């Protein structure tokens, strides 16, 4: 899985942007399956689509 750059509007901190920043921080860690599960969970909570 290649690293993806996620774009967030940092002027307005939101729950969604916090999750995206958390995913960015952990993007290089764990297995591909773990990252996919985290990404899917974040999408289900926030409605953000990659």
N, C-alpha and C positions, 0 to 999 in steps of 0.2 A: 504494500500500500504506500503510495507516495504521499508526502506531506502536502497538505492543502493550506493555502493562506486564506484565513477567514477575515472578512471585512466587517468591522464594527464601528458604529458611531460612538466614539469615546466621550463625547460631550455630555451625553445623557446616560449615566450608568443605570443599567437595568438588570433584572434577573437574567434575561436572555444574553446580554453582552457579557455578564459574569461567567455564564456557562461556556460561552464561546472562548473567552480568555482562558478558562480552566482547561478546555480541550486543547487549545494551542499549547499550553504549558506541558501537557502530558502527551503531545502528539508523537514525540520520539520514544516514548516508553511503552512497555507492554507489547502484547501480541496484536496482530491485525484484528483478531476476533474481539479482543477487549476494547480496542479503539472503536470498532464498528458498533459494539453494544453501547458504549458511552455516547457516541454520536446519535444513535437511534433514540436513546433515552432523552438526550437534550432536545432533539427535534420534536419528540412527543410532548415534552413539557412546554416548549416555547413556540412551536410552529415554524421554526427556522428550517429551511430546506437547503441542503448543500448543493 
